[in-house]
Amino acid sequence: MNFKRGMFRVWVVVSLLWAIAVAVFFFNPVKAAFEVQDLSGFGILQVPVPCDKARGQEGKDYENGPWNHYRTKPACWYDVRKFRVLYPEYKDLSENELSDKLYPAAGVELKPPPNPWLLLGKALLIAIVGSVLLLVTGLVMGWIYLGFRPSSSRWR
C-alpha cells in the first residue's frame, strides 16, 4: 500500500466535502446579497428632507414619510428629479453625495448596499484556506511519521 497516495486521496475527498459544506453555508447569504444588489438599480432615488424644511406641495412634490408618527423628526420624501427643481442649491452634488448628505440630516439611517462579491470572495477564501491547511497538516504529519520509520541503511 502506498501511504502517500492513500493520504492524498483522503485529502481530496475531505477537501471536496469541506468545499461543499462552505458552499451550503454561504449559499443563502450570497444569493440574498446579489438579489439586493440587483434590486438597488431599479426605480427612482428618493431623498428625505426634514418636514419642517419641506418645499412644494405634499402629495404632488413630496410624500409624507410612512413612519413619521413614530419618529421624533418627521421626514418628507422627494423623488430626486423633483428635489433638484425645488432645491437648486444642491444641483452640483451627485446622487450619491446628495443621499449621503440628506439621509443623516433627516435622521434616517443610510445603510450601504451589500457587496456580494466580497462575501463570495470570503467564502472562496475559507474553502481554499481550509483545504490548504489540511494538506499542510497532512504533509507535516507524514514527515513526522517518516522520521520514526527505521532507516534502510544499517549502521556500520
N, C-alpha and C positions, 0 to 999 in steps of 0.2 A: 504494500500500500504506500502510495506517495503522500506523505504528510502535507507537503506544501500545496499540492493540487487539491487535496481534500479541504484544507483550510481556506483556500481561495474560493472554492465553490460555496462553502459556508458563508464567507463574506459577501459573495454575490447575492445569495438568497436573502440574507439578513438585510443587506442594503436595499434590495428591492422592496422588502416588507417595510423598512423604515421610510422609503420614499412614498409608498402607498399610504402609510399612516400619516405622514406630513400632508400629503395631498388631501386626504379625507378631513383632517383637522382644519386646514386653511381654505378649503373649497368655498364654503358659505361666506366667510368674511370677504374673500377676494371677489367673489361673484357680486356680493352686495355693493362693494366699493365701485366696481365697474358699472353697475346699474345706476348708482347715484351720480357718477361722473357723466353717464350718458344723458341723464335727465337734466343735469345742470345747464346744458347748452340750449334747452328749449325755452320758449316763452320770452317775455319782455322783462327786463330787470326792473324791479320795484325798489324804491328807496324810501326809508322812513324819515319823517320830519316831526319834531315835537308839535303837537296840535296847536299849541299857543303861538307858533310861528308859521302856521299854515297860510298859504296864499291860494286864492281861487275859490271855487265853489265845491262844497262837499257833494260827492256823487258824480260830478262832472269832471273835475280836475283831480280829485283825490278821493280815497276811500278811508273811512274811519277804521282804525285797526280793530281786528276781531277780538283782541284780549284787553282792550283799553279799560274796561270796568274792573279788571283785576290788577292793573298796573298803577303805580303812583305817578308815572309820567306818560300820558297817552301819546300814541304815535299815529300819525296820518301817513298813508302810503300813496306814493305817486309812481305812475309809470315814468320811466326815466325821460321819455320824449316830452311829456307834459311838464315834468320838473324843470327841464332845461329851458323851456319857454318862460315859466313863471319865476325862475331863479337864474337870471343871466350872469350873476356873479360867479357861478360855478362852471361857466362854459369852457374854461381852459383845462378842467380836470377830466381824465379818462373815466370810464365807468368803474374800473377797479378803485381808482383813487377816490372817486365820488362815494362809492359804497363804504370804503374804509373810513372816510371822514364822517358820513352821516349816520351810520349804524350806531357807533358809540355815543354820538351827540344826542340821539333819540333814546338812548338807554336800551338798545336792542343788541343782544349778543350776536356777533358775527362769527360763525364757525367757518374755518377754511374748508374748501372742498376736499374730499378724501383723495389720496394719491394711491390708486390701486396698483400702480407699477412698483411703488416702494414696498407695499405689502407682499406682492408677488415675489419681489426680489428677496425679501426676508424669508419667505417660505422656501425658495430655492437654496438660499444660503444655509438654512437649517438642514435641508435634505442632504446637501453636498458635504457640509462640515461633519454631520453625523456619520456619514459613510467613510469619510477620510479618517476621522478619529478611530473608528472601528478597525480600519485597515492598519493604521499605525500601531494600535494596541495589539493587533494580531501579529504584526511583524516583530514587535518588541517581545511578546510572549514566546514566539518561535525562536528568536535569538537567544532568549534566556534558556529555553528548553534545550536548544542545541549546545549551549555552554555546559550542560551537565551530562551530555552524552559522552561515553568513553571514546577516546580518540582511536583512530585506526592504526596509527603507528605505535610501536612499542618503545618503552624506554630502553636505551642502550647503555 
